[in-house]
Amino acid sequence: MLTITGIIILLTGIALFILQNHNKNAKARNIEVRAFNQTQTDSYNHRDLNTVIEIPLNRWIPTILGVMLIFFAVANPFSINDATERTVIQPIKGELWTQFGPGLYWSGFFSTKTIWPNNFTIQVSREKNMSPDADLWIASNKKDGTFSEGDNAELEHTVKWDLPNKPDKMTDLHITYANFENLMSTTLLSYQKKIASFSTQRMSSEAHYSGGKSQLDEYFQDQLRNGQVLLNTQTKTRKLEDGSEETYIDVTPKLNSDGSIRRSISDIQTFDILSTYTSMDNVHYVEEIDIKLKQKIKYAADKANSKQELIAAQQEEATAIVKGNKLLAETTAREEALELEAVIQARKNKLVAAEKLQEDKYKAASTIALKKAEAEGDRLKVIAGLSPLERANIDKETAIGVAAELAKVQFPDNMIIVGGGSNGGGVNPFDAVGLESFYNLSKQMSKNNKK
C-alpha cells in the first residue's frame, strides 16, 4: 500500500509540474499579446489570449490526492507478497491464481487478494503449557485419549502444518475454505485431536507407561501425514508363567488385498497439507489409572528381577556343578596318573633288579671260571715242576682271590658271639663264621686238584 501511495504522489507531482510550466509560458505569451493588441486600433486585428489554467493548490491538491488514493485503493493493480506468505488473487475477470514468490507483482485492477501463511502451528495443551508462538491454541481435555484397554488420558500435542505448494491444490483449498482461519478451526484442529485419540487406541496404557512414548509419537505422525489407520480389535486370553490366564485387547491394522494398511483419507491428504513437525508433548493419566499403572510396572519390574535372580542362581549352581565335576575329574586323573607312574616305576625297578641279579650271576660264574682256569694253570705249572717260590706265589694269589670273593659276602650289621675257645679265651671271629674252615677247605681242594 505504501508503494502505491508513493506512485500516486509521484504522478501527481509530475502533473502539477507540467501544469505550472504551461501556465508560466501562457502568461508570458499573454503579455506579448496584450502589448500587440494595444497597438491596434481595429479590434478585428486583435489576437486571442492564451488560456491559463489556474490551479488553487491549497484547495484542489488535497481533493485530487484523496480521489486518487481512493481510486488506487479500490483498483490497485500492484501488490507486494511477503516471503512467509502466499496470496490468492481473484481478478475482476478470469480465473483464480496464486502468487507464491515474494516481492512486488501485478495483480490487476479491482482484483481481490487473500493472504495465506505458508505454515501455521496448532497446539492443544494445558493453559500453563501454552506456547506464544502457536497460531491456534485450545485447552486439552482429560478424556482426549483412550488406550486399547479403555484407560483415559489427557493429551497435549503440537503440530506445524505446511500448506500445499502446487497452484491447483492451493486454488482448490481457497475455494473450499476461503481463508486459513476457517481451515484451522473447522478441519485441522479437529483432525489433529482425532488422530491423537486414534493413536492411543493402537497400544495399551501399560505399554505406553513403560516406555512406549516414541511408539505413540510414531503412530501420531504417521496418521497425520498418511491418513487414519483402520483397526481390528479382538479380546483374547493368554497363559501366564504361573499357569493363570489373562484377558487382553489385541489391536491390529486392517489390511487391503495387496497387504497394505487400510486408511481413511481426509482433506489433509486431498489438498497435500503436510504436518512437518509433530509432537505428542505430554500424556496425563487420571490419578486412579496412574496409581494402577505404577503398581503394575513395579510388579512387572519385581517379577523380572526375581526371574533374573533365579536365572543367576541357576547359572551359579550349574557353574558350581561344572567346576566340581571338573575338579573331580582332575583329581581322579591326577591320582590315576600317579598310580600308573608308581606301577610303571615298580615294574621298572623289578626289571632292573632282575637284570642286576642276572648280571651278578654272570659275573660270579665268570669269576669262578676264571679262578678255575688260573688254578688249573697253576696245577699244570706245579706238575711241570715249579719252584717252591712260584708255588708260594700261587698259594698267595689263590688266598687273595678267595679273600676278595669272601669280602663280597653281606654280614649282619650286628652279631653277638658267645662261648669259649680252646684256650679258655674269647671266640675267634673267623671260627665263629667258619671262614677258617672255608679257607682250609679251599686249600685242601687246591691240593687235591694238584694231585
C-alpha positions in Angstrom: 0.0 0.0 0.0 2.9 2.4 0.8 4.4 1.7 -2.6 1.1 2.5 -4.3 0.8 5.7 -2.3 4.3 6.7 -3.4 3.5 6.1 -7.0 0.3 8.2 -6.8 2.2 11.1 -5.1 4.9 10.9 -7.8 2.4 11.0 -10.6 0.5 13.9 -9.0 3.8 15.9 -8.6 4.7 15.3 -12.3 1.2 16.5 -13.4 1.4 19.7 -11.2 4.9 20.4 -12.6 3.6 20.2 -16.2 0.6 22.5 -15.4 2.8 25.1 -13.7 5.2 25.2 -16.7 2.2 25.5 -19.0 0.7 28.5 -17.0 4.1 30.2 -16.9 4.5 30.0 -20.7 0.9 31.1 -21.3 1.3 34.2 -19.1 4.5 35.2 -20.9 2.8 34.9 -24.3 -0.3 36.8 -23.0 1.9 39.8 -22.1 3.1 39.9 -25.7 -0.5 39.5 -27.0 -1.8 42.4 -24.8 1.1 44.7 -26.0 0.3 43.9 -29.6 -3.4 44.5 -29.1 -2.8 47.9 -27.7 -1.0 49.0 -30.9 -4.0 48.0 -33.0 -6.9 50.5 -33.4 -9.1 48.0 -35.1 -10.3 45.3 -32.8 -10.6 43.0 -35.7 -6.8 42.6 -35.7 -6.6 41.8 -32.0 -5.1 38.4 -31.0 -6.6 35.9 -28.6 -5.0 35.4 -25.2 -3.6 32.0 -24.3 -5.6 30.0 -21.8 -4.1 29.9 -18.3 -5.3 27.1 -16.1 -5.4 28.4 -12.6 -4.8 25.7 -10.0 -5.8 26.6 -6.5 -3.3 24.3 -4.8 -4.5 24.9 -1.3 -7.9 23.7 -2.1 -7.7 21.3 -5.0 -4.5 19.3 -4.4 -5.8 17.5 -1.2 -9.1 16.8 -3.0 -7.3 15.4 -6.1 -5.0 13.3 -3.9 -7.9 12.0 -1.9 -9.8 11.0 -5.0 -6.7 9.4 -6.5 -5.9 7.5 -3.3 -9.5 6.1 -3.1 -9.3 5.1 -6.7 -6.0 3.3 -6.4 -7.0 1.7 -3.1 -10.0 0.2 -4.8 -8.5 -0.5 -8.2 -4.9 -1.1 -7.1 -3.2 -3.1 -9.8 0.0 -3.7 -7.7 0.6 -5.9 -4.7 3.5 -7.0 -2.6 3.9 -10.6 -1.3 5.8 -11.4 1.9 8.3 -14.3 1.9 6.3 -16.0 4.7 3.0 -15.8 2.8 1.3 -16.7 -0.5 -1.6 -14.6 -2.0 -4.6 -16.0 -3.8 -5.8 -13.4 -6.5 -9.3 -13.3 -7.8 -9.2 -10.8 -10.8 -12.3 -8.8 -11.9 -12.5 -11.2 -14.8 -10.8 -14.5 -15.2 -9.6 -17.4 -13.1 -8.1 -17.5 -9.6 -4.3 -17.8 -9.4 -1.7 -17.8 -6.5 1.3 -15.7 -6.1 3.9 -17.8 -4.2 7.1 -15.7 -4.7 7.9 -12.6 -2.6 8.1 -9.0 -3.8 6.1 -6.6 -6.0 3.8 -8.1 -8.6 1.0 -7.0 -10.9 -2.3 -8.2 -9.5 -4.7 -6.3 -11.8 -7.2 -3.5 -11.3 -10.1 -4.2 -8.9 -8.8 -7.7 -8.0 -9.5 -9.4 -4.7 -6.4 -10.6 -2.8 -6.5 -13.2 0.1 -3.3 -13.7 2.0 -2.5 -17.2 3.3 0.5 -18.0 5.5 2.9 -20.6 4.3 2.5 -22.6 7.5 1.0 -22.3 10.9 1.0 -24.1 14.3 -1.9 -25.6 16.2 -1.4 -26.5 19.9 -3.6 -28.5 22.2 -2.4 -28.3 25.8 -3.0 -27.2 29.4 -3.0 -23.4 29.7 0.2 -23.3 31.7 2.0 -25.0 28.7 0.5 -22.7 26.1 3.2 -21.5 23.6 3.2 -17.8 22.5 4.3 -18.9 19.0 1.2 -21.1 18.4 -1.2 -19.6 15.8 -4.1 -21.5 17.3 -4.3 -22.8 20.8 -7.0 -24.8 22.5 -7.2 -26.3 26.0 -6.7 -30.1 26.3 -9.4 -32.4 27.8 -8.9 -35.2 30.4 -10.6 -37.7 28.1 -9.0 -36.7 24.8 -7.2 -40.1 24.6 -8.5 -43.7 25.2 -6.0 -46.5 25.2 -6.8 -50.0 24.0 -7.9 -51.4 27.3 -10.1 -48.3 27.9 -7.9 -46.1 30.1 -8.5 -42.4 29.5 -5.7 -39.8 29.4 -5.3 -36.1 28.7 -3.2 -35.5 25.6 -1.0 -32.5 24.9 0.2 -32.2 21.3 1.7 -29.7 18.8 1.6 -29.8 15.0 3.1 -27.4 12.4 1.1 -27.5 9.2 2.5 -26.6 5.8 0.1 -25.5 3.0 0.4 -27.0 -0.5 2.9 -25.5 -2.9 1.0 -26.6 -6.1 -1.1 -23.8 -7.6 -4.1 -26.1 -8.4 -4.1 -27.5 -4.8 -3.9 -24.0 -3.3 -6.7 -22.8 -5.5 -9.0 -25.7 -4.6 -8.1 -25.1 -0.9 -9.0 -21.4 -1.2 -12.3 -22.2 -2.9 -13.2 -24.7 -0.2 -12.2 -22.8 2.9 -11.8 -19.2 1.8 -9.2 -18.4 4.4 -6.7 -20.1 6.7 -8.6 -19.2 9.9 -11.5 -21.3 8.7 -9.2 -24.1 7.7 -7.5 -24.3 11.1 -10.7 -24.1 13.2 -13.0 -26.3 11.2 -10.7 -29.0 9.9 -7.1 -29.1 11.1 -7.8 -28.8 14.8 -10.5 -31.5 14.8 -8.4 -33.8 12.6 -5.3 -33.3 14.9 -7.3 -34.1 18.0 -9.0 -37.1 16.4 -5.7 -38.6 15.2 -4.1 -38.1 18.6 -7.0 -40.1 20.1 -6.8 -42.8 17.4 -3.1 -43.2 18.0 -3.6 -44.1 21.7 -6.1 -46.8 20.7 -3.3 -48.7 18.9 -1.5 -49.5 22.2 -2.2 -50.2 25.9 -1.6 -47.6 28.6 0.8 -50.0 30.3 2.9 -50.3 27.1 3.0 -46.5 26.8 3.7 -46.0 30.5 6.6 -48.5 30.5 8.5 -46.7 27.7 6.2 -46.5 24.7 6.3 -42.7 24.2 8.3 -42.9 20.9 5.9 -45.5 19.6 2.9 -43.3 20.3 4.7 -40.4 18.6 5.3 -42.6 15.5 1.6 -43.6 15.4 0.6 -39.9 15.7 3.0 -38.6 12.9 2.2 -41.5 10.5 -1.6 -41.0 10.7 -1.4 -37.2 10.4 0.5 -37.5 7.2 -0.9 -40.6 5.6 -4.4 -40.9 7.0 -6.2 -42.6 9.8 -5.4 -46.4 10.2 -8.5 -48.6 10.4 -8.2 -51.1 13.2 -9.3 -54.6 14.1 -10.0 -55.1 17.8 -10.3 -58.5 19.5 -10.4 -59.7 23.1 -8.0 -62.6 23.7 -6.6 -64.5 26.6 -3.0 -65.6 27.3 -1.5 -68.0 29.8 0.9 -66.5 32.3 4.0 -68.2 33.8 2.2 -69.2 37.0 -0.4 -71.0 35.0 -3.2 -68.4 35.3 -4.9 -66.7 32.3 -5.0 -63.0 31.5 -7.5 -61.2 29.2 -6.2 -58.5 26.9 -7.2 -56.4 23.9 -5.4 -57.2 20.7 -5.4 -54.3 18.2 -4.1 -54.8 14.6 -4.4 -52.7 11.5 -6.9 -53.7 8.8 -5.2 -54.7 5.5 -6.1 -54.3 1.9 -6.0 -57.2 -0.6 -2.4 -56.3 -1.5 -1.3 -56.4 2.1 -1.0 -52.6 2.6 -2.6 -50.9 5.6 -6.2 -49.7 5.1 -6.6 -46.0 5.8 -9.3 -43.3 5.8 -8.4 -40.4 3.6 -9.4 -36.8 4.6 -9.0 -33.3 3.2 -5.5 -33.2 4.6 -4.3 -35.8 2.1 -6.5 -34.5 -0.7 -5.1 -30.9 -0.6 -1.5 -32.1 0.2 -1.4 -30.3 3.5 1.7 -31.6 5.3 2.5 -31.9 9.0 6.1 -31.0 9.1 6.5 -31.0 12.8 4.5 -33.3 15.2 4.9 -33.8 18.9 2.9 -35.7 21.4 4.1 -33.4 24.2 2.5 -35.0 27.3 0.2 -37.7 28.3 -1.6 -37.2 31.7 -3.4 -40.1 33.2 -6.1 -39.6 35.8 -4.9 -40.3 39.3 -6.5 -43.7 39.7 -5.1 -45.0 36.4 -1.7 -43.5 37.2 -1.5 -45.4 40.5 -2.7 -48.6 38.9 0.0 -48.3 36.2 2.7 -47.6 38.7 1.8 -50.7 40.7 1.7 -52.9 37.5 5.0 -51.6 36.3 6.6 -52.1 39.8 5.1 -55.6 39.9 6.5 -56.4 36.5 9.9 -55.0 37.4 10.0 -57.0 40.7 8.9 -60.1 38.8 11.6 -59.5 36.2 14.2 -59.0 38.9 13.1 -62.2 40.7 13.3 -64.1 37.4 16.7 -62.7 36.7 17.9 -63.6 40.2 16.6 -67.1 39.7 18.4 -67.4 36.4 21.5 -66.1 38.0 21.2 -68.6 40.9 20.6 -71.5 38.4 23.6 -70.3 36.4 25.8 -70.3 39.6 24.5 -73.7 40.5 25.3 -75.1 37.1 28.7 -73.4 37.2 29.4 -74.9 40.6 28.5 -78.4 39.3 30.6 -78.0 36.3 33.5 -76.8 38.5 33.0 -79.7 40.9 32.9 -82.2 38.1 36.0 -80.6 36.6 37.8 -80.8 40.0 36.8 -84.4 40.5 37.9 -85.3 37.0 41.2 -83.5 37.5 41.8 -85.3 40.9 40.8 -88.7 39.5 43.1 -88.2 36.5 45.9 -87.0 38.8 45.6 -90.0 41.1 45.3 -92.4 38.3 48.4 -90.8 36.7 50.3 -91.2 40.0 49.2 -94.8 40.4 50.2 -95.6 36.9 53.5 -93.9 37.4 54.1 -96.0 40.6 53.2 -99.2 38.8 55.5 -98.4 35.9 58.3 -97.4 38.4 57.8 -100.7 40.3 57.8 -102.7 37.1 60.9 -100.8 36.1 62.6 -101.5 39.4 61.7 -105.1 39.2 63.1 -105.4 35.7 66.3 -103.5 36.9 66.6 -105.9 39.9 66.2 -109.0 37.7 68.7 -107.6 35.3 71.1 -106.8 38.1 70.7 -110.3 39.6 71.3 -111.9 36.2 74.3 -109.6 35.8 75.7 -110.7 39.2 75.2 -114.4 38.3 77.1 -113.9 35.1 79.9 -112.1 36.9 80.1 -114.7 39.6 80.2 -117.6 37.1 82.8 -115.7 35.1 84.9 -115.1 38.2 84.6 -118.8 39.2 85.5 -119.9 35.7 88.5 -117.6 35.7 89.7 -118.8 39.0 89.3 -122.4 37.9 91.3 -121.6 34.8 94.0 -119.9 36.9 94.1 -122.8 39.4 94.3 -125.3 36.5 97.2 -123.3 35.1 98.9 -123.3 38.4 98.3 -127.0 38.8 99.9 -127.6 35.4 102.8 -125.4 36.4 103.3 -127.5 39.6 103.1 -130.7 37.6 105.7 -129.2 35.3 107.9 -128.7 38.2 107.5 -125.2 39.6 110.0 -123.9 42.2 109.0 -123.5 45.8 108.8 -119.7 45.3 106.4 -119.9 42.4 104.3 -122.4 44.4 104.2 -119.9 47.3 103.1 -117.1 45.0 100.4 -119.3 43.5 99.1 -120.1 47.0 99.3 -116.4 47.9 97.3 -115.3 44.8 94.8 -118.0 45.5 94.3 -116.9 49.1 93.9 -113.2 47.9 91.4 -114.2 45.3 89.3 -116.2 47.8 89.5 -113.3 50.3 88.3 -110.9 47.7 85.4 -113.0 46.9 84.6 -113.5 50.6 84.6 -109.7 51.0 81.6 -109.5 48.9 79.6 -111.6 51.4 77.0 -109.4 53.3 77.3 -109.9 57.0 74.6 -108.9 59.5 75.0 -105.3 60.9 75.3 -106.6 64.5 76.5 -110.0 65.6 76.7 -111.4 69.2 79.3 -114.1 69.6 79.3 -116.2 72.8 81.1 -119.3 74.1 84.7 -120.1 74.8 87.8 -121.0 72.8 90.1 -123.9 73.0 92.5 -121.9 75.2 89.7 -120.7 77.5 89.7 -117.2 75.9 87.2 -115.4 73.6 85.9 -116.9 70.4 88.0 -116.3 67.3 85.8 -114.4 64.7 87.0 -116.5 61.9 86.0 -119.6 63.8 82.6 -118.1 64.5 81.7 -117.6 60.9 83.5 -120.7 59.7 85.9 -118.7 57.5 88.9 -120.6 58.6 87.3 -123.9 57.8 86.3 -122.5 54.5 89.8 -121.4 53.8 91.2 -124.8 54.8 88.6 -126.4 52.6 89.6 -124.3 49.7 93.3 -125.1 50.2 92.5 -128.8 50.5 90.6 -128.7 47.3 93.6 -127.0 45.7 95.9 -129.8 46.8 93.5 -132.4 45.5 93.4 -130.7 42.2 97.2 -130.7 42.1 97.3 -134.5 42.7 
